[in-house]
Amino acid sequence: MIKKLLHRLLAGVLLAAATVGSAQAVNFVEIQSDTMRFFYDADFWGNNAVFASGNTISLYLNDDFDIQTSLHTATRRDILQSGESALSVFAVRKDGGPIQASIFSLTKTFFELDAHGSSVSAYMEGSVFGGELSNGHFVNLGSQGLFSGSASIASAGTAYSGMLTSIAVTDPIYASFSAVGISTQLLLGIGQLGYGSVRADMSSISYTFDVSTIPEPHSYVMAMAGLGLVGFAARRRKRA
């Protein structure tokens, strides 16, 4: 039931994400690591802790994504929490170098399940935008791809708690930009069937930006030419 609700709401979220253009939230806050400058949508993420290290930014969600319910009757209750930001984070390198339009994302959700009837589902999705930084604003040059990750768990006869971890990675994208931005869509659902209680807290999300260097097309041509010369020389030595 929770998964059906997640998919139903996701359809509306994706429709909204498809309309993302150059519009931005007003309240962007900057945080820096030793190599990167990150800008995050404080209206979406709130005033929670934010950490930056290398090419990774980690953000902690507000209390809206800490949900729970208890039942004392033989009925069912489902709770769904969602949130989205058309441009939740964007990044530039301090040295002005290129960033690949690829993202690795990690979402952590703490859960507490009753012995019977409890379920938790967490879903995160985003779009990657290539762009540039102009006068402190992200200029969107177009969507480059999508990434998504999900995790779910249900009662298995024993009450227990733990951490759900979901990973999302974009397909390999070989386009690079001076700035890269991402949108974020979050969905968290819990359900309880019959007597018992359940809690879920989608606590943090981290985004790692790809700063690896992709050779330009002419580099591949030169490399192939070099391999050809090496092969030619090897054949000459063999004949000699």
C-alpha positions in Angstrom: 0.0 0.0 0.0 2.8 2.4 0.9 4.6 1.7 -2.4 1.4 2.5 -4.4 1.1 5.8 -2.6 4.7 6.6 -3.2 4.4 5.9 -6.9 1.1 7.9 -7.2 2.7 11.0 -5.5 5.9 10.5 -7.5 4.1 11.0 -10.8 3.1 14.5 -9.7 6.6 15.3 -8.4 8.2 14.3 -11.7 5.7 16.5 -13.6 6.8 19.5 -11.5 10.5 18.6 -11.9 10.1 18.5 -15.7 9.2 22.2 -15.7 12.5 23.3 -14.0 14.1 26.1 -15.8 16.2 28.9 -14.6 13.9 29.8 -11.7 15.6 29.5 -8.3 14.9 29.8 -4.6 15.7 33.1 -3.0 17.6 31.8 0.0 20.7 30.0 -1.1 23.4 29.6 1.5 27.1 28.9 0.6 29.3 26.4 2.3 32.9 25.5 1.3 35.2 22.6 1.4 38.9 22.7 0.7 38.2 22.3 -3.0 34.6 23.2 -3.7 31.9 25.9 -3.2 28.5 24.5 -2.5 25.2 26.5 -2.5 22.1 24.9 -0.9 18.4 25.9 -0.8 18.0 26.8 2.9 14.2 27.2 2.3 14.1 23.5 1.5 16.8 22.0 3.8 16.0 24.3 6.7 18.5 25.4 9.4 19.9 22.0 10.0 23.5 20.9 10.1 25.3 20.9 6.8 28.9 19.6 6.2 31.2 19.8 3.2 34.3 17.7 2.6 36.1 17.4 -0.6 33.6 17.1 -3.4 30.8 15.9 -1.1 28.1 17.9 0.7 26.0 16.3 3.5 22.7 17.8 4.6 20.4 16.9 7.5 16.6 17.1 7.0 14.1 18.9 9.1 11.6 17.3 11.5 9.0 17.0 8.7 10.7 13.8 7.7 10.4 12.3 11.2 7.0 10.5 11.2 5.4 7.9 13.4 2.1 6.4 14.2 0.5 3.9 16.7 -2.6 1.8 16.4 -4.7 0.2 19.2 -7.3 -1.2 16.9 -7.3 -3.9 14.1 -7.3 -1.3 11.3 -4.6 0.2 9.0 -3.0 3.6 8.9 -0.6 5.0 6.3 1.3 8.3 6.5 3.2 9.9 3.6 5.5 12.8 3.7 7.0 14.5 0.6 9.1 17.4 -0.3 10.9 18.8 -3.4 13.2 21.5 -4.5 13.7 22.5 -8.2 17.3 23.4 -7.4 18.4 22.0 -4.0 22.1 22.2 -4.4 24.7 23.5 -6.9 28.4 23.4 -6.9 31.5 25.0 -8.5 35.2 24.2 -8.1 37.4 26.7 -6.3 40.0 26.4 -9.0 37.5 27.0 -11.8 37.9 23.6 -13.3 35.1 21.5 -14.8 32.6 19.3 -13.0 31.1 16.2 -14.7 27.3 16.1 -14.8 27.2 13.0 -12.7 26.1 12.5 -9.1 26.5 9.9 -6.4 23.9 10.2 -3.6 23.4 8.5 -0.3 20.2 8.7 1.8 19.9 7.4 5.3 16.6 6.7 7.1 16.3 5.5 10.7 13.4 3.2 11.4 11.6 1.5 14.4 9.3 -1.4 13.6 6.8 -3.3 15.7 6.9 -7.1 15.6 3.9 -7.2 13.2 2.2 -5.0 10.7 4.8 -2.2 10.3 6.3 -1.0 7.0 8.6 1.8 6.0 9.5 3.0 2.4 11.9 5.8 1.5 12.4 7.2 -2.0 14.7 9.9 -3.4 15.1 11.1 -6.9 16.8 14.0 -8.6 17.8 15.6 -11.9 21.3 16.8 -12.8 21.7 20.2 -14.5 24.7 21.5 -16.3 25.3 25.2 -15.9 27.5 28.1 -14.9 27.8 30.6 -12.1 26.9 34.2 -13.0 26.8 36.9 -10.3 26.2 34.3 -7.6 23.3 32.7 -9.5 23.2 29.3 -11.2 22.5 29.6 -14.9 20.8 26.4 -16.0 22.1 25.1 -19.4 19.8 22.0 -19.5 19.1 18.7 -17.8 21.8 16.1 -18.2 20.2 13.0 -16.5 18.3 11.5 -13.6 19.2 9.5 -10.5 17.0 7.7 -8.0 17.3 5.4 -5.0 14.8 3.6 -2.8 14.7 1.3 0.3 11.9 -0.4 2.2 11.5 -2.8 5.1 8.6 -4.5 6.9 7.9 -6.4 10.2 9.4 -9.9 10.4 8.1 -11.1 13.7 10.4 -9.2 16.0 10.4 -5.6 17.0 13.6 -3.9 15.9 15.2 -0.7 14.8 18.0 0.2 12.3 19.1 2.3 9.4 17.9 2.1 5.8 20.5 3.2 3.3 19.7 3.9 -0.4 22.2 4.8 -3.1 21.5 6.7 -6.3 24.0 7.1 -9.1 23.5 8.8 -12.5 24.4 6.9 -15.7 27.9 7.8 -17.0 27.7 11.3 -18.4 30.7 12.7 -20.2 29.6 16.4 -20.4 31.4 18.8 -18.1 30.4 22.3 -16.9 31.8 25.0 -14.7 28.8 24.5 -12.4 26.5 21.6 -11.8 23.1 21.7 -10.0 20.6 19.1 -8.9 16.9 19.0 -8.0 15.7 16.8 -5.2 12.4 15.0 -4.6 11.9 13.1 -1.3 9.1 10.6 -0.4 8.8 8.9 3.0 6.0 6.5 3.9 5.1 4.4 6.9 2.2 2.0 7.5 0.8 0.1 10.4 -1.7 -2.8 10.1 -3.3 -3.7 13.4 -2.0 -3.2 16.9 1.5 -1.7 17.0 3.6 1.4 16.2 6.1 2.4 13.5 8.5 5.3 13.1 10.8 6.5 10.3 13.2 9.4 10.2 14.8 10.3 6.9 17.7 11.9 8.5 20.4 12.8 6.0 21.4 13.0 2.3 24.8 13.4 0.8 25.7 14.4 -2.7 29.1 13.7 -4.2 30.0 15.6 -7.4 32.2 14.1 -10.0 35.4 16.2 -10.6 37.3 13.5 -12.5 38.8 14.6 -15.8 37.4 13.2 -19.0 39.7 13.5 -22.0 38.6 15.7 -24.8 37.8 14.0 -28.2 41.1 15.0 -29.7 42.9 13.3 -26.9 41.3 10.0 -27.9 42.4 10.6 -31.5 46.0 11.3 -30.4 46.0 8.2 -28.1 44.7 6.0 -30.9 47.4 7.4 -33.2 50.0 6.7 -30.6 48.9 3.1 -30.2 49.0 2.7 -33.9 52.6 3.9 -34.0 53.6 1.6 -31.2 52.0 -1.3 -33.0 53.7 -0.5 -36.2 57.1 -0.3 -34.5 56.5 -3.6 -32.7 55.7 -5.3 -36.0 58.9 -3.9 -37.6 61.0 -5.2 -34.7 59.3 -8.6 -35.0 60.1 -8.8 -38.7 63.7 -7.8 -38.1 
